[in-house]
Amino acid sequence: MPDVLIRDMPAKMKQRLAARAKASGRSLSAEIKATLDAALQAPAAPQRDEPGLGTQLAELFKGLDWDSELVPPRDRTERPPPVFS
């Protein structure tokens, strides 16, 4: 079976895992496997009942007739970088 190395695990996290392992009568390794297995049983991404904020904003402005004069073209003039004193 393959091994996994977890680098820089905070000491508090290891202590909490060890306490859970002791409480459930498992080794630290078995507790970590059980914790990972339980986490992987949950859906990968949260399910939304409503559209996201970007979709809601796009929907708000969908019917507007935008005038291109409202947004001036970008100034692409070459100029030296600013000097901060």
N, C-alpha and C positions, 0 to 999 in steps of 0.2 A: 504494500500500500504506500502511496506517495506521502512525503512529509511536507509540512508547511512551516516556514520560519516567520515569526512575527517580530519584527525589529522595533525597538524603542517603545515597548508597551509600558504605559504609565504604571508605576508601582501600585497605585490605588486600584487600578483595573485588575491587576493580577490578584491583589488581596481579595477583591470582591468575588472574582471567579473562584478562588480557592475556598472562600467561605460558602459559596453556593455549592461547590463540589462536595464539601464536607457535609453540608446539610442534606444533600440528596444521596450521600453514600457513594459517590463516584470519585474517580481520580480527576486531577486537574485536566488532563488530556481528554478524558471522557466527557467532562463538563463542557469544555470548549467545543467539542464535536456536537454535543446535544444543543448547545446554544446556537451554533451556526446552522444546524439542521432546522431548528425552530424558526430562525430568522429567514431561512430560505423557503419556508412554507408560505410566508406572506406574499401577497402580490408584489411584483417588482416596482410598479409605479402606482401612486395613489389614484384612485378612480375619482373623476370629477362628475358632479351632477350638472354643473353649470359650465359654460365656456370660460376660458381664461380671460384675463384683463385685456390683452391685446385684441382678442376677437371681439370683445364687448366694445372697445374703443373704435375699432374698424367699422362695426355695425352702426355705431352712433353717427359717424361721419360719412357713411356710404352714399347717402342720397344728396349730399351737398354738391353744388356746382361750383368748383373752385376756380377762381380767377388767377391765371398765371402771373398777373401783375402784382399780386399780393406778396409773392416771394421773389425778391430780386435775384438776378443771376449772381453766382459766386464770383468775387473778385479774385482773379488768378494772376494778378500783377506780381512779377518777381521783385522781391525786395530783400535787403540783407536782414539777418536775424537781429533781434533786439540786443542792445548792450545794457546790462544791468550794472549800476555803479554802487 
